[in-house]
């Protein structure tokens, strides 16, 4: 009877009998000799490397495994094929083959697994090769082609042994599958000794792998062998072990096949009722799981049983049910069993003619299944495998003898060689390590530069989109109707849109230059006039930045060959950068002159300068000098103009010193050998310059005491103006251009909430947030961080710095308003709650944050210290806390809801309340003095006003 031995597993164990020939002692003696030749000798063969990771392979396997229908797997396979995904196609063929096999489409299964094998060869995936060979072997075994099945299983086993260095679960499991398949072939042929050896090795491997299902399969196989040897009790024990393991593994197929095996043993013991119950149970399970191949085992078991019980009608019914399925499968084994069953039934019914026909067909298929030539070839394959194993063992023994014979002679030579080799290796390794370290640092730096580039480029896109999308939404929903506001919104949207378009054009220009397909449009014109127009167009921006911009040509006109569009972009970028990085009251000079048939342009500034370590990389596309996050820009401009200058056969260089400024020098040839267009009128090539008019600065609003105050810290004036337009109706607004200015304004103004950008000059938003949260004066103020940097690491950095909320650009104006309102109301609610609770217990701070609790404890300690000398005025206490009276008043009110003097009064009263109970012998006047009250009558009135009873009445109350 066929057993559950062709379960589709995925891995292997150890080899048939592959032991290490060289002893441990000899290995240690010859290690020095082997070291000499380690560069050119490979001690053991390893599986070729594949070009994908195990994680990628596992992902595709899980995708294919989750698709149960053949049509779904075929559809997914076609997607991999269209993508030319070789890995996906390889695994797809494997799972398609399994699906075809399970649906008895054996031709399609064999073809799919052969394609899997071909792709595994192409991808050099040894593990997949073994899987494919085992799958092909199992397919041939299912149709009874034992000759081909044994060939593929032996190939899989030999390949597993050849690459036994791969000790992964998958590799070991596949070797076990090979052994299992060979055992089933030999079991079918009646070679019980060989089959027993293969099954026991497979069982050992499954035990090492901890696979219950694999163990169950091999226990069932061994039970079949014992049954053939008529060891019924031992066979029953093995079948029951298999049944138990199958149930633990949840395998209905395995359980059904074990029921068949045990039913056969019950039939031999003439326990007819138990036997037929087991057969019918197996029949029902296999029918429910739709496994035609194994279902036929149950059908034939019932056929044989009913024939033996002379129940011809029942036997004939099962034969009729099995016949179309067997013919569809086309398996020689099942065809043999079918016609043999017909023969037995017809013979018992007395139908000699039909019995003879069935007998002839049965023998014909049996000869096809177990022909002598095929059996001899299978035996030869086994002998060939064993012969190669013996050859490897003999070669290892001869090698050992040769090594031992030559060992003594080579000791002296190897020692000298080892010394020289070690010196060379150490030197080489030192060199390799140094090179690798340098390459690693370079790769890390490149990755860091790329990350920074994309992050800042994202910032450059998100910032203008914040304004454009924000205002466009307000215009669309009709909330922005005031003419002046509409006009201002339009100006901001146009300015930001122009800047965004300019950035996109720069990126497109770089891409065009890199493609090498640009046709240069040379003109012979007056370059001095061009540069003068460009310089003058930047005067307004320079004045707005309080920077002096001068153009200093050494001659009034100069006719030369140049590309007007390129010159505009080069000069514009150099001047814009100079204005950007030159401080207030700085100076920029644009100098032009002719030297040795070259036109030379210099842009000289007295700005911040560039660090020396950044100068070699300043023109790289992804590189940005190590300035603060807001100053680095997007890393596009200088890379673009360097390529533009190179395209005009010129040079671009830079000289810079930190703190003194930078000088960018462009040199262009006066004449070019390339085609030059005729001279055009200057107006035809007037430079299309970006919007460079100065941006109107945001100004603080007039203070309305009934409104909460919001401090907006944002270096982009347009974004700050946009935020201000959303909030100006409900809040007092104050503006700061960078973190340092924002911190100073926060200390001076003590706002109710702070909005800050993350990327700013001088001090960024993270540093500002950390300074606020570490300040006793400011740490009660909530902070909302608004930024275009929106990955998880940036969010985490903002929250770790103490930000109370985090908004991504472009943000929703409504969300911003709600967050501001909620944070302010939260603080107000806490202060109101604390104010109410502090009327009876000044130390009840459980609802306050940790930093606010710490501040109040410190404040109370200072008040207690001042009670003794009766100087509990707000100014003295603020001085001890290193705060101004205004800062102290604002902070106390924000936390408690009381002004400073009222809260100090409550602290003094709370202490008096405790002393009245703890110091019964002290007079009320003494207690009043200890709490800083010189007038006892005033103390009594204030105490009664706060607590509703006089000090004397409080003292008489029970504890």
Secondary structure, DSSP 8 states (H G I E B T S, - for coil): ---S------B----SS----S-HHHHHHSHHHHHHTTTT--SS------SS-HHHHHHHHHHHHT--SHHHHHHHHHHHHHTT-HHHHHHHHHHHHHHHHHTT-HHHHHHHHHHHHHHHHHHT-HHHHHHHHHHHHHHHHHTT-HHHHHHHHHHHHHHHHHTTT---HHHHHHHHHHHHHHHHHHHHHT-HHHHHHHHHHHHHHHHHHT-HHHHHHHHHHHHHHHHHTT-HHHHHHHHHHHHHHHHHHT-HHHHHHHHHHHHHHHHHTT-HHHHHHHHHHHHHHHHHTT-HHHHHHHHHHHHHHHHHTT-HHHHHHHHHHHHHHHHHHT-HHHHHHHHHHHHHHHHHHT-HHHHHHHHHHHHHHHHHHS-HHHHHHHHHHHHHHHHHHHHHHHHHHHHHHHHHHHHHHHHHHHHHHHHHHHHHHHHHHHHHHHHHHHHHHHHHHHHHHHHHHHHHHHHHHHHHHHHHHHHHHHHHTT----HHHHHHHHHHHHHHHHHHHHHHHHHHHHHHHHHT-----EEEEEHHHHHHHHHHHTHHHHHHTT-EEEEEESSS--EEEE-HHHHHHHHHHHHHHHHHHS-TT-EEEEEEEEETTEEEEEEEE-SS---HHHHTTTTSTT---SS-TTTSTTS-HHHHHHHHHHHTT-EEEEEEETTTEEEEEEEEESS-SS-EE----GGGG-------------------TTSEEEEEE-S-HHHHHHHHHHHTTTEEEEEESSHHHHHHHHHHH--SEEEEESS-SSS-HHHHHHHHHT-TTTTTSEEEEEES--SHHHHHHHHHTT-SEEEESS--HHHHHHHHHHHHHHHHHHHHHHHHHTTT-TT--TTS-HHHHHHHHHHHHHHHHHHTTT---HHHHHHHTT--HHHHHHHHHHHHSS-HHHHHHHHHHHHHHHHHHH-TTS-HHHHHHHTT-S-HHHHHHHHHHHHSS-HHHHHHS--
